[in-house]
Amino acid sequence: MIAFEQIDPFVKFWQEDRTYHLDVRELLDNGGEPYEVIMSCVLQIDADDRLVLHAPFEPKPLIRQLRGMGLQAHSARVDVDHWTLAVSRD
């Protein structure tokens, strides 16, 4: 279970069963840095959880870092300026 503390009004967070969505597109559009909030959620992922990050680009350095931590990280392009990154432990 991911416990999310809303610290920025430009970050959207919602849950669908054991899938947690974190949308940082608006934060990035407004010049914010999402790394801290992303990693806060990533570190809380349980074995049955999945975190889906929504971003305006494919976060390749983050994908490498997450895989280096032993996590599964799979990106997909949804639209021209919308990518998702699904993160899980298995």
C-alpha positions as CSV (number, residue, x, y, z in Angstrom):
1,M,0.0,0.0,0.0
2,I,1.3,3.4,-0.9
3,A,0.5,6.3,1.5
4,F,0.6,9.5,-0.5
5,E,0.9,12.9,1.1
6,Q,-0.3,15.7,-1.2
7,I,2.6,18.2,-1.1
8,D,2.1,19.9,-4.4
9,P,-1.2,20.9,-6.0
10,F,0.3,20.1,-9.5
11,V,0.7,16.4,-8.6
12,K,-2.3,14.1,-9.2
13,F,-2.5,10.7,-7.3
14,W,-5.3,8.1,-7.4
15,Q,-5.7,4.4,-6.7
16,E,-7.5,1.6,-8.6
17,D,-7.3,-1.5,-6.4
18,R,-3.5,-2.2,-6.0
19,T,-2.5,0.1,-8.8
20,Y,-1.5,3.6,-7.8
21,H,-1.3,6.4,-10.3
22,L,1.1,9.3,-10.0
23,D,0.7,12.0,-12.6
24,V,3.6,14.6,-12.6
25,R,2.9,16.1,-16.0
26,E,1.4,19.3,-14.7
27,L,4.2,19.7,-12.1
28,L,6.8,19.4,-14.8
29,D,4.9,21.9,-17.0
30,N,5.1,24.4,-14.1
31,G,8.9,23.9,-13.6
32,G,8.7,21.6,-10.7
33,E,10.9,18.6,-9.9
34,P,9.1,15.3,-9.3
35,Y,12.0,13.0,-8.3
36,E,11.4,13.2,-4.6
37,V,7.7,12.4,-4.7
38,I,8.2,9.6,-7.3
39,M,10.9,8.0,-5.1
40,S,8.7,8.3,-2.0
41,C,6.0,6.3,-3.8
42,V,8.5,3.8,-5.3
43,L,10.0,3.0,-1.9
44,Q,6.5,2.1,-0.6
45,I,5.6,-0.5,-3.3
46,D,4.6,-3.8,-1.8
47,A,4.8,-7.1,-3.7
48,D,1.2,-6.9,-5.0
49,D,1.3,-3.1,-5.8
50,R,1.9,-1.4,-9.1
51,L,2.8,2.2,-9.5
52,V,2.0,3.9,-12.8
53,L,3.8,7.1,-13.3
54,H,2.3,9.6,-15.9
55,A,4.9,11.9,-17.5
56,P,5.3,14.0,-20.6
57,F,8.3,12.1,-21.8
58,E,9.9,8.7,-21.4
59,P,12.0,8.9,-18.2
60,K,14.9,6.7,-19.3
61,P,17.4,7.6,-16.5
62,L,14.6,6.8,-13.9
63,I,13.9,3.5,-15.6
64,R,17.6,2.5,-15.4
65,Q,17.7,3.5,-11.7
66,L,14.6,1.5,-10.9
67,R,15.8,-1.6,-12.7
68,G,19.1,-1.2,-10.8
69,M,17.1,-1.3,-7.6
70,G,15.7,-4.7,-8.7
71,L,12.3,-3.3,-9.7
72,Q,10.4,-4.0,-12.9
73,A,9.9,-0.8,-15.0
74,H,8.0,-0.7,-18.3
75,S,7.3,2.4,-20.3
76,A,4.6,3.0,-22.9
77,R,3.7,6.0,-25.0
78,V,0.1,7.0,-24.6
79,D,0.1,10.1,-26.7
80,V,2.6,12.7,-28.1
81,D,3.2,14.2,-24.7
82,H,2.0,11.4,-22.4
83,W,4.1,8.4,-21.3
84,T,3.4,5.9,-18.6
85,L,5.9,4.0,-16.6
86,A,4.6,0.9,-14.7
87,V,6.7,0.0,-11.7
88,S,6.4,-3.2,-9.7
89,R,8.5,-5.6,-7.6
90,D,7.8,-8.7,-9.7
